[in-house]
Amino acid sequence: MSLPDYRSLSLWHDTADDTFVARPALPGPASYDVVVVGAGLTGLWTAYYLRRADPALRIAVLEAEVAGFGASGRNGGWCSALFPTGWDKLVKASSADGALRMHRAMQETVREVGRVADAEGIDAHYQRGGTVTLARTAVQLQRLRAGVAEAHARGFTEDDERLLDADEASTMLAADGVLGAAYTPHCAAIHPSRLARGLAEAVRRHGVALHESTPVTRIEPGALVTAAGTVRARHVIRATEGYTPQLPGEHRTVMPVYSLMIATEPLPDAVWEHIGLAARPTFGDLRHMIIYGQRTADGRFAFGGRGAPYHLGSSIRPAYDRVPAVHAALRRTLAELFPVLADFKVTHAWGGPLGIPRDWCASVGLDPATGLGWAGGYVGDGVATTNLAGRTLADLVLGQDTPLTRLPWVGHRSPRWETEPLRWLGANAGLQLMSFADRQESRTGRPSRAADLFGRFLGH
Ligand SMILES: Cc1cc2nc3c(=O)[nH]c(=O)nc-3n(C[C@H](O)[C@H](O)[C@H](O)COP(=O)(O)OP(=O)(O)OC[C@H]3O[C@@H](n4cnc5c(N)ncnc54)[C@H](O)[C@@H]3O)c2cc1C
């Protein structure tokens, strides 16, 4: 039987300097103190902090494929303080102080990821260069100014987020047609696969049992089921994000939505001198159909966006990782932002599923009665958030009351998604509305109400 070609999953896997040979699968029935399902960043950070806090704990991580197989090894590499839950929702769930603590905790998390990477010798190409968000139309500029003013009214300062005029913005990132930008220092560009694979190795080195090629078919209080037998544990943590709907009873917990990416070949220094991004800030703009990019440590553009369709029944298949029309659109958008790139080769095109809860609110929690824990629903902002989730789950498992366990996302439960085909209709109509809103705004020069309409459908 031929081995799965994990290197072809993303630019990151292809350049991780890793063989991706799966570690031994779970050999048979077993018993642990804590078992984590899924070796993405959520599962790995959870195991890492638990084991560091209590080296006597017997911990296992069970992974269906290999560590970093999911979104954790395929993402845009924005280790950012972005949190997907809207400010007003956070305030409603707690208070203005709670919302601010949540955001401050995220900012601190960006630094924490860099600290652990350093301490564990993980060469994740971590560079805390911030994020530059461009405005390229009058409507985007209006939204940008309103967003920064709103952030300042909420208690953030110029050190958290500030406006750049067209000249300052273009010096940082010489994209076409820039009218202005916002800059925040709270983001690091990383190499996702190196982070996930390095963390997996660190976790194993610290004494956690990491079994790959071990799909879990059912999770129950105190036990989970695999082909090799049942594993018993006081605490079972679900860290399966976009794949969650495949587990019995979890079909409507999150919606797997694909985000897709491309990467160019390494670009000559002369091109980078023209484009900028010298300190490797990540970048995007304020269109409704999200785009995101970074300058990689080896001098490529890694650039992604939404637009891939949602698949009926929340199904996930390798074929969905690549949608030629969306990859071609990403290429066009990149060349439109940076006309100098029109003739450069795109060497990698990939994608993967992320998890969206019905109310768009990421959450982490542990039911002390059943011992079942979870974290996820990060939408597209999971790279740093998984670290905060892991530290929080470690505190919850150890029964500690800490500033982390008092953050507003802890214990939150999103409503479930609609049954099919409503879910499919809503998700794909939403996608159409987003691109319609962008087209409408560039045609009319006025804010589109189409995006608000979709927000209202979601209860935003
Ligand atoms: C293309 C793309 C770009 C993105 N860009 C960014 C970005 O720039 N910044 C950002 O913050 N976020 C980004 N995200 C989101 C971010 O990558 C995720 O939120 C984050 O990696 C989630 O980590 P996780 O460990 O929870 O899930 P995953 O990394 O998806 O890990 C889940 C793991 O569980 C395993 N698993 C699933 N079911 C089972 C089972 N039954 N038994 C055993 N194992 C199982 C899977 O194989 C997988 O390895 C992006 C996502 C994608 C897809």
The ligand as an SDF file (V2000), in Angstrom:
LIG
                    3D

 53 58  0  0  0  0  0  0  0  0999 V2000
   -6.4350   27.5900    4.2470 C   0  0  0  0  0  0  0  0  0  0  0  0
   -6.5950   28.0740    5.6670 C   0  0  0  0  0  0  0  0  0  0  0  0
   -6.0280   29.2860    6.0410 C   0  0  0  0  0  0  0  0  0  0  0  0
   -6.1220   29.7230    7.3610 C   0  0  0  0  0  0  0  0  0  0  0  0
   -5.4320   30.8320    7.7440 N   0  0  0  0  0  0  0  0  0  0  0  0
   -5.3910   31.1990    9.0510 C   0  0  0  0  0  0  0  0  0  0  0  0
   -4.5310   32.2220    9.4850 C   0  0  0  0  0  0  0  0  0  0  0  0
   -3.7540   32.7680    8.7160 O   0  0  0  0  0  0  0  0  0  0  0  0
   -4.5810   32.5930   10.7990 N   0  0  0  0  0  0  0  0  0  0  0  0
   -5.4100   31.9830   11.6840 C   0  0  0  0  0  0  0  0  0  0  0  0
   -5.4330   32.3630   12.8600 O   0  0  0  0  0  0  0  0  0  0  0  0
   -6.1800   30.9200   11.3100 N   0  0  0  0  0  0  0  0  0  0  0  0
   -6.1740   30.5080   10.0220 C   0  0  0  0  0  0  0  0  0  0  0  0
   -6.9090   29.4240    9.6470 N   0  0  0  0  0  0  0  0  0  0  0  0
   -7.6340   28.6710   10.6690 C   0  0  0  0  0  0  0  0  0  0  0  0
   -6.6610   27.8590   11.5350 C   0  0  0  0  0  0  0  0  0  0  0  0
   -5.7450   27.1790   10.7200 O   0  0  0  0  0  0  0  0  0  0  0  0
   -7.4530   26.8660   12.3820 C   0  0  0  0  0  0  0  0  0  0  0  0
   -8.4320   27.5650   13.1240 O   0  0  0  0  0  0  0  0  0  0  0  0
   -6.5920   26.0990   13.3650 C   0  0  0  0  0  0  0  0  0  0  0  0
   -5.4670   25.5370   12.7500 O   0  0  0  0  0  0  0  0  0  0  0  0
   -7.4330   25.0090   14.0150 C   0  0  0  0  0  0  0  0  0  0  0  0
   -6.5960   24.1090   14.6980 O   0  0  0  0  0  0  0  0  0  0  0  0
   -7.2260   22.7740   15.3020 P   0  0  0  0  0  0  0  0  0  0  0  0
   -6.1450   22.0340   15.9290 O   0  0  0  0  0  0  0  0  0  0  0  0
   -8.3930   23.1420   16.1540 O   0  0  0  0  0  0  0  0  0  0  0  0
   -7.8380   22.0210   14.0510 O   0  0  0  0  0  0  0  0  0  0  0  0
   -7.0590   21.1930   12.8520 P   0  0  0  0  0  0  0  0  0  0  0  0
   -5.7340   21.7700   12.5900 O   0  0  0  0  0  0  0  0  0  0  0  0
   -8.0260   21.1040   11.7420 O   0  0  0  0  0  0  0  0  0  0  0  0
   -6.8170   19.8070   13.5370 O   0  0  0  0  0  0  0  0  0  0  0  0
   -7.8180   18.8690   13.7640 C   0  0  0  0  0  0  0  0  0  0  0  0
   -7.1160   17.5140   13.7160 C   0  0  0  0  0  0  0  0  0  0  0  0
   -8.0160   16.5230   14.1880 O   0  0  0  0  0  0  0  0  0  0  0  0
   -7.8310   15.3620   13.4040 C   0  0  0  0  0  0  0  0  0  0  0  0
   -9.0700   14.6010   13.5200 N   0  0  0  0  0  0  0  0  0  0  0  0
  -10.2840   14.9670   13.0740 C   0  0  0  0  0  0  0  0  0  0  0  0
  -11.2000   14.0270   13.3750 N   0  0  0  0  0  0  0  0  0  0  0  0
  -10.5310   13.0530   14.0240 C   0  0  0  0  0  0  0  0  0  0  0  0
  -10.9270   11.8100   14.5890 C   0  0  0  0  0  0  0  0  0  0  0  0
  -12.1960   11.3870   14.5290 N   0  0  0  0  0  0  0  0  0  0  0  0
   -9.9850   11.0320   15.1860 N   0  0  0  0  0  0  0  0  0  0  0  0
   -8.6930   11.4520   15.2700 C   0  0  0  0  0  0  0  0  0  0  0  0
   -8.2730   12.6210   14.7340 N   0  0  0  0  0  0  0  0  0  0  0  0
   -9.1790   13.4060   14.1270 C   0  0  0  0  0  0  0  0  0  0  0  0
   -7.5740   15.8940   12.0130 C   0  0  0  0  0  0  0  0  0  0  0  0
   -6.9310   14.9370   11.1900 O   0  0  0  0  0  0  0  0  0  0  0  0
   -6.7170   17.1060   12.3040 C   0  0  0  0  0  0  0  0  0  0  0  0
   -5.3390   16.8010   12.2870 O   0  0  0  0  0  0  0  0  0  0  0  0
   -6.8640   28.9640    8.3240 C   0  0  0  0  0  0  0  0  0  0  0  0
   -7.4460   27.7520    7.9330 C   0  0  0  0  0  0  0  0  0  0  0  0
   -7.3140   27.3080    6.6180 C   0  0  0  0  0  0  0  0  0  0  0  0
   -7.9370   25.9930    6.2360 C   0  0  0  0  0  0  0  0  0  0  0  0
  1  2  1  0
  2  3  1  0
  2 52  2  0
  3  4  2  0
  4  5  1  0
  4 50  1  0
  5  6  2  0
  6  7  1  0
  6 13  1  0
  7  8  2  0
  7  9  1  0
  9 10  1  0
 10 11  2  0
 10 12  1  0
 12 13  2  0
 13 14  1  0
 14 15  1  0
 14 50  1  0
 15 16  1  0
 16 17  1  0
 16 18  1  0
 18 19  1  0
 18 20  1  0
 20 21  1  0
 20 22  1  0
 22 23  1  0
 23 24  1  0
 24 25  2  0
 24 26  1  0
 24 27  1  0
 27 28  1  0
 28 29  2  0
 28 30  1  0
 28 31  1  0
 31 32  1  0
 32 33  1  0
 33 34  1  0
 33 48  1  0
 34 35  1  0
 35 36  1  0
 35 46  1  0
 36 37  1  0
 36 45  1  0
 37 38  2  0
 38 39  1  0
 39 40  1  0
 39 45  2  0
 40 41  1  0
 40 42  2  0
 42 43  1  0
 43 44  2  0
 44 45  1  0
 46 47  1  0
 46 48  1  0
 48 49  1  0
 50 51  2  0
 51 52  1  0
 52 53  1  0
M  END
$$$$
